[in-house]
């Protein structure tokens, strides 16, 4: 498929690698096909209410003010798209979800880049002071932090069950002259998982699993990230 060879590689290795390379090329095409289908989605429904969130940055300055912000105010001038991740950190749990925390660690590292194109925020049900305190311990300085403690956003957009159980989901909203519209949400975790897997609904956005999937050991079936090591 190409003429490059690595030192000492055997014909058997090259034949197997070329088969894998063809599959990787096909997968790349399928990923782009799905992305094009996603971009072509019709505009979703208007958000039913201009949700009010509590906001406070994880500033080194602990006196940085808290404030309330409406959903319509999360859109910076010239940026009509909002990516909003629902974090499994409800008021009833002692510690936040380790998997979500790992994912937000990766978002934090890319937040400044993402912000060049779209608006980005993380929302959780815990009170904003609690959320900000934890974020400060992770050095999440760039991620916009929102609390939905005083709104029904999590319940309305399937990040919280009727009994208060939290789940993760990533949303895309878009602002139009008539208001804010829902555009996309990750729904794979609403379907049955494949045998031997979790739902993997945000794996394509997650560096951890993409790196481990390159290795002979793979991601494994019984290892998951922790909040602390």
Secondary structure, 3 states (H helix, E strand, C coil): CCCCCCCCCCHHHHHHHHHHHHHHHHHHHHHHHHHHHHHCCCCCCECCCCCEEEECCCCCCCCCCCEEEEHHHHCCCCCCEEEEEECCCCCCCCCCCHHHHHHHHHHHHHHHHHCCCCEEEEEECCCHHHHHHHHHHHCCCCCCEEECCCCCHHHHCCCECCCCCECCEEEEEEEECCEEEEEEECCHHHCCCCCCCCCCCCHHHCHHHHHHCCCCCCCCCCCCCCCCC
